[in-house]
Amino acid sequence: MRHLLRLEDFTTEVARLLSIAFLIIAASLALYQVITRFAFGAPSTWSEVITRSAMIWSVFLGVAVAFKHGAMISVDVVQNALPPRIGLWVYILASTGSLIFFTVLMWQGYLMTLRVIPQNLSALEVSIAWVYAALPVGSAFILMAIAAGMVRGIQGAWLTGRNADDAQ
């Protein structure tokens, strides 16, 4: 399990750095688009497409980081209102639902990416598949974060239960 958690630490850090890089690209190109449109009266035809694509990548990679840090909408209120064991089961159930959802999204995103390979982004001679690839790639990072979160939750419950037994 330690190897899974170390791998997840690494992959989530990669996702975080890539998400930041894509966000910087999107913000920079959006600024470029505004300057060329309003200062020079000649908007670029390609910057909006790349800005949108970079935002998509940034979001899908950033979700993995959000899952790791517990920043996604969760069942904390319900989980904390229940006894610890039942709360853990609620967490495991919700995480299993997320695993199923992102597994389906990864597979369908992969199939969709393959289908759109012949299509190009507007104003560019680049396959739109590069944008669609954010679905399966981001989902893979997210799945790793969810699985590691489940392991950490189970380990934390086990250690908490063990410490409670030691205190008696």
Secondary structure, DSSP 4 states (H G I P E B T S, - for coil): -HHHHHHHHHHHHHHHHHHHHHHHHHHHHHHHHHIIIIISS---SSHHHHHHHHHHHHHHHHHHHHHHTT-S---HHHHHHS-HHHHHHHHHHHHHHHHHHHHHHHHHHHHHHHHTTT-B-TTSSSBTHHHHTHHHHHHHHHHHHHHHHHHHHHHHHHHHHHHHHHH-
